[in-house]
Structure formats: structure tokens, C-alpha cells
Amino acid sequence: MKLGQVQRRKMPLTVVARLAAATLLAVAVGGLSASARGQSAGNAAIEWNAIASTAIMSTAGQPPHAAVLSLAMVQGAVYDAVNAIDGGHQPYLVAPPADSGDSKEAATATAAFRVLVGFSADERDPPLAGLFPVQRSILQPLYDTSLATVPDGSAKTGGIAVGETTAAAMLTARANDGRFGDFKFVEGSDPGEWRLAPPQGPTQIVARDPAPWVGFVKLFLVPNVEMLRSDGPNALTSAAYAEDFNEVKELGSLTSTKRTADETAAAIFWQDSGPAIWNRVYRSLATSRELDIVDSARLFAMTNLAAADGSIGCWNDKAYWSFWRPITAIREAAGDGNPATEADPNWLPLFDPSVPVSGPPLVTPGFPDHPAGHTCISGGDRARAAGVLRHRQGPLHGSEQQVLSRPVSREELRPLLRSAQGDHRRPRLGRDSLPHGRRAGRCARQKGRPLHGDALLPADRLRRSIPAVGTVSRRRPTAVAVRGP
């Protein structure tokens, strides 16, 4: 099959949507440690996930596709610190010497704090820059408060030392990893080629990607970004492209009469930051399932590390295909060579500054369409989650005291599947994105199954082999893939 003739695959709620939701239950249902019966009240892993989320996304204002990389750094270090003391799983980066009685709370707070602010010259030789050293004055009191809950003594001192070691290992490993590079998306002018959207709203907003470099950052788990390469967008002259085009043109229009009020609300809801949404869900899950600090740390690390690779792979794929967004495609359809599409030079998407919202104005994003970013990030962690969910067993908590020695059924996952499906429905309902790009965000992540060796696996179950990766197209698209005739 040639590029530009990719068969459209209909997948109702496929592996990615299923496993993005399954990730939320992977630890809570199938991967709990023997000690995971503690109440989440006072759970330092949950507390510092919330603190880190605020520091990264609210205070620093990092965009979602960059924020998830910062979250992965924090949560990876926290996981390694807690796991060094607990010893129940394989490390992500390091397993520093630790005593089983060392304070996991002190280790958690220290690992998160140090990744966020780093080490000054007075604290470490050589010093290490953290993610946000300028936030020290905000984060220091929170860190001091956390440590104040831990009794003084060798356990506290040991926990702090472990946390500092794993934080330093993370900051060292991620130094010069490609973050904040100088890459910029290149605008094209031919049919199918991405370019910035036309100015929108009374103030003539043109969105520009604040972090286009994400696609060229060193991966956290997957060995090679080519493993995450999607099949590419549909050919402009294909029937599949026309079907997607007309669906978005009708349902995604600012003035659509076919989109319901509920669908409009759902589309606007999902414009929120994906990492912010999902980490709120993870914290809620850890609390409701009464996960202890060990399994909370593993849940946050497993999801955010994999989601970070989903983001990197997605933005690399966007740069690779550089496919136009629907606002451009619909306005300039007269040149796409497809008789089943009709241009509307005045078409506007629901994501328009004229739509009243409480946050920043809605606007067409300043990066290529394919694949869809939300689904890449939300589905990025599904392969590891599936492995945990399918092959491990453990007690359920709350009112469900039973041992689950089988795969979790669709019915048991249905509430979370609805959430994952809502994320996948959002682009066609309001945001300027084609359905095929949304499906590609779900499909391409299946190619990233070989992850970081034995990282995060139970200590007594080492990986014996890495599953084979499916065939990955490495061909750079020519004119037939994105430009039509």
C-alpha cells in the first residue's frame, strides 16, 4: 500500500481508548503491593503530585505537551525514591542504598522538591538546575511543611538522602535532553501542507506553538521515536479524507446546527490541559482506592512517563507529516483536488475567540493537525498498563474485597472508558482537528510497546524478552501523501 492510500480503519473504542482508561486501574486493580491498604489521607505521593502539577502548569504555565515531560521527571524521581525504600519493583533510573525503615514521606517530598527547584552551590557540588528554581520561595515552605510531619531521626534523614539521590539522578539524566531546542514548524503553501491559521476573533489572534521542540526531546521509555511513527494522513483525493472533512465541516463549525449542546460542552471541557485532567483523575483514583504511598508513586510514574513519550512521539509525528488543520483545509478546499469537498472561505471552528469561556480564548492551535495531541498523550501509557492489568492480580479496596485473577472486563472499566472516549470525541466536535488524526493518535502508540527494559516491573518478575514491534513506515511522505494531485 502506497503512502497517501492508507486504508481508513474504523475502531469504535479501540486498544488505546481502552488502555488509556485501563491505566487508571492498572495499579488500583491489578498491580497493588501487599501493603497497599493505607488510607490516602496524608499520602505524600498524592500531595506532591498536586504540588508539582500546580508548579508546572499553573505557576510556570507550561503548555500541556511540554508539561507532561516535567511531570514525568518529577514522578520518575519520586517513584525511584519510594521504590528504593520499599524494594518491590524494578527502578526507573536508580536504586540508591536505603533502609526499609527510611521515611517514604521524606523521600517523596524531597525527590519532588529537588527536581522542581534543583540544588544550589551551597547544597551540592556541583550544583544542579531544577525545573523551576525561581519557584523556590513558593515551594520551600511546602517542602518544610511536609518534612515537619516526619519525626526527626535516622528514618527522616535517610529518606531525605534517598530523595536527593533520585532527584539528582533524574536531573542529570535529563540534562541536555533536547528540551527548549530551537526547532520551529515550517509553514507550507501547497494543498495539504500546514501553515498558521488565519487570524481569529476581534483581536485577530494567531496561535503559535510555545513548545514545538517537544518532538525532538530524548524519550523517557521508548527506545526510538520511529517506533511511534503513524501511517500518516489520508490522501487529499481519497473518499476517507472527504468523509472526515465533511464531518468536521458540519459538526465542528462555530455555527453548527447538528452539534448538540452536550457535545458543545464536552468539546469545550476537553480543551483543558490533558495532563492536568488526567493527573486530577489519578489523584482521585489513588484517594478513592486508598492506595498507599508506594502504589500511588508507581501509578503517577507509570502514567506520566508513558504519557511523556506519547507527547514526544506525537510532536515528532506532527513535524514529520506537517498536515494542514481543518480551518485551512475547509477554506482552501477548492485546491485539494477532491470533488467531494467544497470550500467555505468563511468557515470558523467552535474553537473561536467569540465563544465565551472562563479561561484563555479558544483558538485554532499553532501546530500541525496530524496526529491529535490529546489522544497521543492520553493513550501513551496503555501498553505498560495493559501488561500490569492483564498479568497481575491483587486485592480490590473499599467495598470490593475480592481477588481479581482475570483481565478487567469492559463493564468494570466503563466509567473510565467514557472519559477516555470523551477525549477522543473532542476534536470532531469542536477543536480544529480531523478524525483521522485523532485515530492516528490512538493507533501509533501501539508501536511503542517495548518500553524501558525492566523499569517499574515487580522486583521478582523480570522481563525475559521484548515483544517485537510491528512494521513501522520510515518513508518521508512525498507530494502524494499531503498535497493531492
C-alpha positions in Angstrom: 0.0 0.0 0.0 1.4 3.4 -1.0 1.7 6.4 1.1 -1.4 8.5 0.6 -3.5 5.4 0.1 -3.7 4.3 3.7 -6.8 2.3 4.4 -9.1 4.0 6.9 -9.5 1.8 10.0 -12.8 2.0 11.9 -12.1 1.4 15.6 -15.1 2.1 17.9 -13.2 2.4 21.2 -10.0 0.6 20.5 -6.9 -0.5 22.3 -5.8 3.0 23.0 -9.0 4.3 24.5 -9.5 1.1 26.4 -6.0 1.1 27.8 -5.8 4.8 28.5 -8.6 4.1 30.9 -7.1 0.8 32.0 -4.0 2.7 33.0 -6.1 4.4 35.7 -7.0 1.0 37.1 -3.7 -0.8 36.4 -2.3 -0.2 39.8 -5.5 0.2 41.7 -6.9 -3.2 40.5 -4.1 -5.4 39.1 -0.8 -4.1 40.4 -1.2 -3.3 44.1 1.6 -4.1 46.5 0.9 -6.2 49.6 1.0 -3.2 51.8 -1.4 -1.1 49.8 -4.2 -0.8 52.4 -3.3 2.5 54.0 -5.6 5.5 53.9 -4.6 8.1 51.3 -5.1 10.9 53.8 -1.6 12.4 54.3 -0.3 10.4 51.3 2.8 12.4 50.3 2.8 11.0 46.8 -0.7 12.4 46.2 0.2 15.7 47.9 3.3 16.2 45.8 1.7 15.2 42.6 -0.8 18.1 43.2 2.0 20.5 44.2 4.0 19.6 41.1 1.0 19.9 38.8 0.4 23.4 40.2 4.0 24.4 39.8 4.3 23.1 36.3 1.0 24.0 34.7 -0.4 26.9 36.8 2.6 28.8 38.1 5.1 28.1 35.3 2.3 28.0 32.7 3.9 25.2 30.6 1.7 24.0 27.7 0.3 20.5 28.0 2.7 18.8 25.6 5.7 20.2 27.5 4.1 20.0 31.0 3.8 16.2 30.8 7.6 16.0 30.3 8.2 17.9 33.5 5.6 15.8 35.4 7.4 12.6 34.1 10.7 13.9 35.6 9.1 14.6 39.0 7.2 11.4 39.2 10.0 9.2 37.9 12.3 10.6 40.7 9.6 10.1 43.3 9.0 6.6 42.2 12.7 5.7 42.4 12.9 7.2 45.9 9.9 5.3 47.3 10.8 2.1 45.5 14.4 2.2 46.8 13.0 2.0 50.3 10.2 -0.4 49.5 12.1 -2.6 47.1 9.0 -4.0 45.5 9.7 -3.1 41.9 12.5 -2.5 39.4 13.8 1.1 39.4 13.3 3.5 36.6 16.8 5.1 36.7 18.5 4.3 40.0 18.0 2.3 43.2 20.2 4.1 45.8 21.0 2.2 49.0 18.2 2.6 51.5 17.0 1.1 54.8 13.5 -0.3 54.8 12.7 1.9 57.7 13.6 5.1 55.9 10.8 7.6 55.6 9.0 7.2 52.3 7.2 10.5 53.0 10.5 12.4 53.4 11.9 10.7 50.3 8.8 11.6 48.2 8.8 15.3 49.3 12.5 15.6 48.7 12.6 13.9 45.3 9.7 16.1 44.0 11.0 19.3 45.6 14.6 18.8 44.3 13.5 18.1 40.7 11.4 21.2 40.8 13.9 23.6 42.3 17.3 21.8 41.9 20.4 22.1 44.1 22.2 25.3 44.7 26.0 25.5 45.0 25.5 25.6 48.8 23.6 22.4 48.7 25.5 20.3 46.2 28.8 20.2 44.4 28.4 20.6 41.5 25.0 22.3 41.6 22.1 21.0 39.6 19.5 23.2 38.0 15.9 22.1 38.7 12.9 22.7 36.5 11.9 26.0 38.2 14.5 27.4 40.5 12.6 30.7 40.6 9.8 29.0 42.4 11.9 28.1 45.4 10.3 30.8 47.6 6.9 29.2 46.9 7.9 25.6 47.1 10.3 25.8 50.1 7.5 26.4 52.7 5.5 23.5 51.2 8.6 21.2 51.5 9.3 22.4 55.0 5.7 21.6 56.0 5.9 18.1 54.6 9.1 17.4 56.4 7.7 18.7 59.6 5.2 15.8 59.6 8.0 13.3 59.8 9.6 12.7 63.2 13.2 13.7 63.5 15.7 10.9 63.4 17.6 8.5 61.2 14.4 7.5 59.2 13.8 11.1 58.2 17.5 11.7 57.4 17.6 8.5 55.4 14.5 9.4 53.4 15.8 12.8 52.6 19.1 11.4 51.4 17.3 8.9 49.1 15.1 11.6 47.6 18.1 13.8 46.9 19.9 11.0 45.2 17.0 10.1 42.9 16.3 13.7 42.1 19.9 14.3 41.2 19.9 11.2 39.0 16.8 12.5 37.1 18.2 16.0 36.6 21.5 14.6 35.4 19.8 12.1 33.1 17.6 14.8 31.5 20.3 17.5 31.2 20.8 18.4 27.5 17.9 16.1 26.5 16.6 18.5 23.8 14.1 20.5 25.9 13.8 24.1 24.8 15.6 23.5 21.5 15.3 25.9 18.6 13.1 23.8 16.3 10.2 25.6 14.6 7.4 24.1 12.5 8.0 25.0 8.8 5.0 26.5 7.1 4.0 25.4 3.6 1.8 26.8 0.9 0.6 23.8 -1.2 -2.7 21.9 -0.5 -2.3 19.7 2.5 0.7 21.5 3.9 0.4 23.1 7.3 0.5 26.8 7.9 -0.6 29.0 10.7 -4.3 29.5 10.9 -5.8 32.8 9.7 -6.3 35.5 12.4 -9.3 34.8 14.6 -11.6 36.9 16.7 -11.9 40.7 17.1 -8.2 40.9 18.3 -7.1 38.8 15.3 -5.4 36.1 17.4 -2.9 33.7 15.6 -1.8 30.9 18.0 1.8 29.8 17.9 3.1 26.7 19.5 5.2 27.7 22.5 7.0 24.4 22.6 7.5 22.9 19.1 10.8 21.4 20.3 8.9 18.7 22.2 9.1 16.3 19.3 12.9 16.2 19.4 13.4 15.6 23.1 15.0 12.4 24.3 12.3 9.8 25.1 11.7 8.5 28.6 10.7 4.9 27.9 10.5 4.0 24.2 13.9 3.3 22.6 13.4 5.1 19.3 10.8 7.7 18.2 10.4 6.0 14.9 8.6 3.3 16.8 5.8 5.8 17.3 5.5 6.8 13.6 1.9 6.9 12.4 0.7 5.9 8.9 0.1 9.5 8.0 -2.9 11.5 7.0 -5.4 10.3 4.3 -4.6 11.4 0.8 -6.4 14.6 -0.1 -8.2 13.0 -3.0 -9.4 9.9 -1.1 -13.0 9.2 -0.1 -11.8 8.8 3.5 -10.4 12.3 3.6 -13.7 13.7 2.2 -15.7 11.9 4.8 -13.5 13.3 7.6 -13.5 16.7 6.0 -17.3 16.9 5.8 -17.8 15.6 9.3 -15.6 18.3 10.8 -17.1 20.9 8.5 -20.6 20.2 9.8 -20.1 19.2 13.4 -17.1 21.3 14.2 -18.4 24.6 12.8 -18.9 27.5 15.1 -22.5 27.8 13.8 -23.2 24.1 13.6 -26.9 23.1 13.9 -26.1 19.4 14.1 -23.9 19.5 17.2 -25.9 19.2 20.5 -25.5 21.4 23.5 -24.0 18.5 25.4 -21.5 17.9 22.6 -20.5 21.5 22.6 -20.0 21.4 26.4 -17.9 18.2 26.1 -15.7 19.7 23.4 -15.0 22.8 25.4 -14.3 20.7 28.5 -11.6 18.8 26.8 -9.8 21.9 25.7 -8.4 21.9 29.2 -4.8 20.6 29.7 -4.7 16.8 29.2 -2.0 16.3 31.9 -4.0 18.4 34.3 -7.2 16.5 33.7 -5.6 13.1 33.9 -3.5 13.8 37.0 -6.6 15.0 38.8 -8.1 11.7 37.8 -5.1 9.8 39.1 -5.2 11.6 42.4 -8.9 10.9 42.8 -8.3 7.3 41.9 -5.5 6.9 44.4 -7.6 8.5 47.1 -10.8 6.6 46.4 -8.9 3.3 46.1 -7.0 4.0 49.3 -3.6 3.4 47.6 -0.6 3.7 49.9 2.4 5.8 49.1 4.2 3.0 47.2 1.4 2.3 44.7 0.5 6.0 44.4 4.0 6.8 43.4 4.0 3.9 40.9 0.7 5.0 39.4 1.9 8.6 38.9 5.2 7.5 37.4 3.8 4.8 35.1 1.2 7.1 33.6 3.3 10.3 33.3 6.4 8.7 32.0 4.5 6.9 29.2 2.3 10.0 28.5 5.5 12.0 28.1 6.7 9.6 25.4 3.2 9.9 23.8 3.7 13.7 23.7 7.2 13.5 22.2 6.2 10.9 19.6 3.1 13.0 18.7 5.0 16.2 18.2 7.7 14.4 16.2 4.9 13.0 14.0 3.4 16.4 13.6 6.7 17.7 12.3 7.2 14.6 10.1 3.8 14.9 8.3 3.1 18.7 8.7 -0.5 18.3 7.7 -2.9 21.3 7.5 -5.6 22.0 10.0 -9.3 22.0 9.0 -9.7 25.7 9.2 -7.2 25.9 6.4 -8.4 22.8 4.6 -12.0 23.9 4.5 -11.3 27.5 3.5 -8.9 26.3 0.7 -10.7 23.1 -0.4 -11.0 24.4 -3.9 -7.4 23.4 -4.4 -7.4 19.9 -2.8 -8.4 18.0 -5.9 -11.2 16.2 -4.2 -14.6 16.6 -5.9 -16.4 15.5 -2.7 -15.2 18.5 -0.7 -16.4 22.1 -1.1 -14.7 25.2 0.1 -16.1 27.6 2.6 -13.8 30.7 2.7 -15.5 32.0 5.9 -15.7 28.8 7.9 -14.9 29.0 11.6 -14.4 26.2 14.1 -16.1 26.1 17.5 -12.7 26.8 18.9 -13.0 30.5 18.2 -12.3 33.5 20.5 -16.0 34.5 20.2 -17.0 31.5 22.3 -17.3 32.6 26.0 -15.1 30.5 28.3 -13.6 31.1 31.7 -10.0 30.5 30.7 -7.9 31.7 27.7 -9.8 32.3 24.5 -10.4 29.3 22.3 -8.4 29.4 19.1 -7.0 27.0 16.4 -3.7 25.6 17.8 -0.4 26.8 16.2 0.9 23.4 15.2 0.1 20.8 12.5 -3.1 18.7 12.7 -1.9 15.1 12.4 -1.9 13.3 14.8 -4.2 14.6 17.5 -2.2 15.7 20.6 -4.8 14.8 23.3 -5.2 11.2 22.2 -1.4 10.8 21.9 -0.8 11.9 25.4 -3.9 10.2 26.9 -3.1 6.9 25.2 0.6 7.0 25.5 0.8 4.8 28.6 -1.5 2.0 27.5 1.0 -0.8 26.7 2.6 -0.9 30.1 -0.8 -0.5 31.8 -2.1 -3.5 29.8 0.8 -5.6 30.9 0.2 -4.9 34.5 -3.6 -5.2 34.2 -3.6 -8.5 32.3 -0.8 -10.4 34.1 -1.1 -9.4 37.8 -3.6 -9.8 40.4 -4.3 -8.2 43.8 -7.0 -7.1 46.2 -9.6 -4.5 45.4 -10.3 -2.0 48.1 -13.3 -0.3 49.6 -16.4 -2.4 49.3 -14.9 -4.7 46.6 -12.9 -7.1 48.8 -12.1 -9.8 46.2 -9.1 -11.1 44.3 -9.2 -10.4 40.6 -7.2 -13.1 38.7 -8.6 -12.3 35.3 -8.5 -9.4 32.9 -10.7 -6.5 33.9 -13.9 -6.5 31.9 -15.2 -3.7 29.7 -18.1 -3.3 32.1 -15.8 -2.8 35.0 -13.9 -0.1 33.1 -17.0 1.6 31.5 -17.0 4.8 33.6 -13.3 5.5 32.8 -13.8 4.3 29.2 -16.4 7.0 28.9 -13.8 9.6 30.0 -11.3 8.3 27.5 -13.9 8.3 24.7 -14.8 11.8 25.6 -11.2 12.9 25.0 -11.2 11.1 21.6 -14.5 12.7 20.5 -13.5 16.2 21.3 -11.6 17.0 18.1 -14.5 16.3 15.8 -17.0 18.1 18.0 -15.2 21.4 18.3 -11.5 21.6 18.0 -9.8 22.1 14.7 -8.6 18.5 14.1 -9.5 15.8 11.6 -10.9 12.4 12.9 -8.1 10.5 11.0 -5.5 12.4 13.0 -7.4 11.5 16.2 -7.3 7.8 15.3 -3.7 8.0 14.4 -3.0 9.4 17.9 -4.6 6.2 19.2 -3.0 3.7 16.7 0.6 4.9 16.5 1.1 4.4 20.2 0.7 0.7 19.8 4.1 0.6 18.1 5.8 1.8 21.3 5.3 -1.4 23.2 8.9 -2.1 24.0 9.5 0.2 26.9 12.3 0.8 29.4 13.5 -2.7 29.9 12.5 -3.9 33.3 11.6 -0.5 34.7 8.6 -0.4 37.1 8.1 -4.2 36.9 7.8 -6.2 40.1 11.2 -7.0 41.6 10.5 -10.7 41.3 9.3 -10.6 37.7 12.0 -9.5 35.2 11.2 -9.1 31.5 12.6 -12.1 29.6 12.1 -10.7 26.2 10.9 -7.5 24.5 7.9 -8.0 22.2 8.5 -7.4 18.5 7.5 -4.1 17.1 5.1 -4.0 14.2 6.3 -2.8 10.9 7.0 0.9 11.0 6.9 3.1 7.9 10.1 5.2 7.7 9.4 6.8 4.4 9.2 10.5 4.3 5.9 11.5 2.5 6.2 12.8 -1.0 3.6 15.0 -2.7 1.0 12.2 -2.9 0.8 12.0 0.8 -0.2 15.5 1.7 -0.6 17.6 -1.4 -3.1 15.7 -3.5 -2.6 15.7 -7.3 
